[in-house]
């Protein structure tokens, strides 16, 4: 479930990340400047499949590599859940420097309902839940990941290689691993040398999610998503209720008629 459909973890500017969290009224916004990059980090996909409920803790690490070999790593932990109806609950916590003195804080709560086709993005800072249309189709496809063929890419752009990694138990759940390595030839996308990226995942067929997902790329560095704790069974139904006192901002073009 990104932020529009399946949730986004925001990587704010480095200056903002370096500041200790303050109260909502005191938290300053960075001044506008020329240049810079605003980035988003896509997390694991949680398909809204029914009859496979769980509650889990998901740890994220995002590492950037500088040209001189230095690294910067940001991290957080958050709670995720899915009930027997296929509804999805996700918290979003700010990514902060790993092992630093800045504490993370929760800035979004997301609740998706595949039967009602609704997605609530709730800002803990504004106390507003934006109501959007939720299309579960793309997320459902992630429940059964398929490996592509190994071999050359179209138009001579590069090469793709797949590996089977076998079986592994993660947090008490059996998973099956696979790795995809993609090499893009020089000149394909403005690169003067071949570029190699890798995607590795350890998937649970029982739950339809990846319990460990690792991605590396010259574009964004390394991203690691790890389920550290997981409990099978229906989560607390209260998790799927909107936070008390939050205003709902209906952003659907044609909201359904209430009965």
Secondary structure, 3 states (H helix, E strand, C coil): CECCCECEEEECCHHHHCCCCCCCCCCCCCCCCCCCCCEEEECCCCCCCCCCCEEEEEEEEEEEECCCCCEEEEEEEEEEEECCCCCEEEEEECCEECCCCCCCCEEEEEEEECCCCEEEEEECCCCEEEEEECCCHHHHHHHHCCCCCCEECHHHCEEEEEEEEEEEEECCEEEEEEEEEEEECCCCCCCCCCEEEEEEEEEECCCCEEEEEEEEECCCEEEEEEEEEEEECCCCHHHHCCCCCCEEEECCCCCCCCC
